[in-house]
Amino acid sequence: MPASEIILNPDNSVYHLHLRQGEVPQKLITVGDQGRIDWFLPHFEKVDFDRQYREFRSLKGRVNGEEIMVISTGIGTDNIDVVLNELHLAYQWDLEKRQILDVPRPPLKVLRLGTSGTLREDIPIDSILLSEGALGFDYLMYFYQWNDFRTLKGIDDLPKPYFALADQGMVQAFKSMASHSGITVTANGFYGPQGRNLPLPARNENWLDLLAAQSVNNHPITNLEMETAGIYALGKLLGMECLSLSAILANRKAHQFSSQPDQTVKEMIAQALKIFSALR
């Protein structure tokens, strides 16, 4: 594989994440905010390393005896493209030879622990939502060999969003954590793409109601965020088992925001680590 296609650092680590072959464990947790990784540290009985380059911070160690890595992705699926591809390279490739390992390793298990806003009045703030699937309005998968694109009612002036499902084994493992589930919309921005009308007016003032009125694969569209669809679709192509859990910090329909966002996320982290460390 040419050096221009798999770019490595002088120590043979992958270009952006600075992770080397053999450093990536099978169990991975992604968060957006690099500072949020500090909230995981009290749960680790052993830390192998805590490494950061740009917005990508990697914490590897042991939780309840299990090897786990937490990595910050920053915001958006452009960063998910970097993180998942480079995790795959560091996990499944012989980087010195620049070729895939002769004996493939077990699939990476990727758990996103994020925050989100719901489109539905009956989903309360500070609850945990499990994304059964996700619609990507960020168009990442238009650049890969992906075939599942969906048509939504009343949305004729935008390219079709791509659609991807969570891994069913991961869904069953974490189902007890979530009080709600549904289809997540992954937006390519925080303001106009998520129907916010300030500081600039959104093109479609009814965007949130239009999304909330629809279902995909018999699941209602429930929430908006900026990474899940990219994780599900790209993870599927890379042979990963992926799931996204979101702490609901905003209810866009009721115009509410959590008064205890940090506590809600910390409680989600504690519950998720307990389940993930016991997962086989």
N, C-alpha and C positions, 0 to 999 in steps of 0.2 A: 504494500500500500504506500503510495507516494507521501513524502513528508508534508506536502501541501494539503493533503486530505486528512491525515491524522497528525495534528500538530502537537508535539510533545515539548516539554521543558528539558533543560540539560540533564536533570535527574530522572528522566523518563516518566515523569508524571504528566497527566493530561493537562492541556493548556490552561484552562480557566480555573478548574477546581484544585489543581496541584495535588491530586491523589494518584498514588502509584498502584501498580498491579499488586493485588493481594491485600490492599488496605481497606477495601470495601466489603463489609459483611453482607449477609443475605437480607437482613432486616434494616430497612431505611425509613426514616421519618423526615418529611419535608415540611418546612415552615417558610413563611415569606420573610419575616423580620429577623435579621441576624441577632438582634438584641433579645429576642424571645428565647433563644437557645439557653440563656442564663437560667431560665425557669426549669430547664431539664436537669441542670447540674445537680441539684439536691437529690435526685432520684438515681444517680449513677454511683455505684459503690466503687467503681474503678474507671479512670479516664486514661485512654491510651494517647490521645492527642486532641487538641482544640486548635484548629488551623483556619486561617482566614486569608482570602485574596479577593479583593473587590467586595461585592456583596455576598460572596459565597463563603460561608463559614461552616466548617465540618467538625462536629464533635463525635468522637468514637470512644466507646467504652463498654461497660457491662452494667446491665440492669437485671437484678434478680438472677445473676449468673449468665445471662444471655447477651451475646455481642450485638450491639445496636449502634447505628450511626444516625445522628440528626444533622440535617444540612439545610441551610437557608438558601432560598432560590431568588430572593428579591421579588419584584412584582411582575406578573405577566407571563404569557406563554413564550415570548421570545427568550426569556431566561430558562423556562422549562425545557426548551429545545437544547440549550447548552447543558443543563444539569443532567437530564436523562441520557442524552447521547454519551456524555463523558463518564457518567456512572457505569453505563454499559461497557464502555471501552476499558475502564479500570477493573471491571469485574469479570468480563467474559473474554478479554483479549490478552494475548501475549504481546505486550507493548514493545518489547525489545525486537521481536520479529515482525511487529505490525501485522499480525494475523490473529484470527479467532482461535481460542484454545482448542487443542485436539480433542479434549474431553470436556464438554460443556458443563458448567456449574448449574446447580438448581436455580430456578427462577428467582430473581430479586423480588422481595415483597416490599412495596412502596406504600406508605401510609401518609397522606397529607392531613395535617392538623392545621386548619385555617380558620378564618373568620369570614362572615358573610352577612348579607342583608336579605331578608325574606320578602317575597311579594304577597304573602298571604296573611290576612289579619288573624287567622286562627293559629298561627305558629308564633309562640311567645318569644320575646327576647330572652337571652340567657339559656335557651334550650340548645340541644345538639341535634344537628341534621345530618343524615347520611345520604350521600349522592348516589342514587341507583344508577344514574347515567348523567351525561352532560352534553350540552349543545355548545359548540364553539363558534362564536361570532368573531373570532380573532384571525381565522383563515390560515392557521399554521399548517393544517393537514392538506391544503391545496398544493403544497410543495412536496408531499409524499404520496406513495401509492396507497391511498385510502379511498374507499368506495362508498361509504355510508354518509350521504348528505341528505338533509331533510328539508321539506317544504312546510312552512308554517303559514297559517291563515293570516291574510292581511299584510304579509311582509313580502312585497313584490319588488321593491327597489333596492334590495341588498342581495349579495350572493347567498346561496343556500348555506346554512350552518352545518358543520360536520357533527356527527353524533357518535358517541362511544359509551360503552357500559362499564360499570365497575366489575372487578373480579368477584365471582359469586362466592368463592371460598372466603375471601376477605369480608364480604358482606355478612355472611353467616357468623363469622368470628366476632364482629363488632356490632351486630344488630342490637344487642342488649344495651349498648351505650346511648343509642339515639332514640329520642322521643318522636322524631318525624323523619320522613324520607321522601325523596322525589327526584325530579330532574333539575339539574343545576345549569344555569346559563353562564357561560364564561365570556365576559366582555373584554374588548381590547382597550379599555380605558375606564376611568373612575367617574367621570362627569357625564358628558353627553351619551356615551355608550351604555351607561347605566341609568339613563332617563333623568338625570339631574338637570334642572333648568337654570342653574346659577353656576358660575357667573355668566355663561352664555346660554341662550335658549336652545334646548334640544330640538332636533329636526322633527321628531314625532312626540308630541306632548302626551300621547296615550300609550307610549311604549311599554310601560310596566303592566298596565291593564291588558294590553294585547298579549303579552307573554303569559300572564297569570291565568288567562282564560283557556289556555291550551294544555294538552297532555301529549306525551310521547311514550310509546310502548306501554300504554295504560297507566302511566305515572304522571301526576300533575307537575307542571313547571313550578318550582317552589322558591328559588333563590338566585341571586346574582353574586358572582365573584370573578376572579381573573386568572385562574390556573387550572381548574379541575379537568376541563375537556382536553387540554393539551396533555396532561398526565395520563388520562385514560386512553386516548387514541395512540399517542406516541409510545406509551408503555406497552400497549397491546402489540404493536409492531415489533418492539424490542424484546418481547417475550416476558414482560414483567407482570406481576400480580398487583393491581393497584386499587386503592380505595381512598376516598376523600371524606373526611368528617369536618363539619363546620360549626363553630360556635356562632349562634345567631346573635349578633350585637345590634342589629338595626331591623326594625319592622317598617318597611317603606310604605305600606298601606296605612298603618296606624300612626305614622310619623313619630316613631319612638326610637330612642337609642339607649343602650344599656347604661345603668348607673354604676355597674361593677364589671367592666369588661375584662380587667386583668384577672380578677378572681374566677370568672367564668372560664377563661382560657386555661388558667392553671389547674382547675378542677378537671377539665377535659384532658389535659396532658397526663395527670396522675392516673385517671381511669384507663386511658389508652395504653400507657406504658405497662400497666398491670396485665392487660389482655395480650398486648403484643409480645411481651417477654415470655408469656406462657404458650404462645402459639407455636404449633409444630407443623 
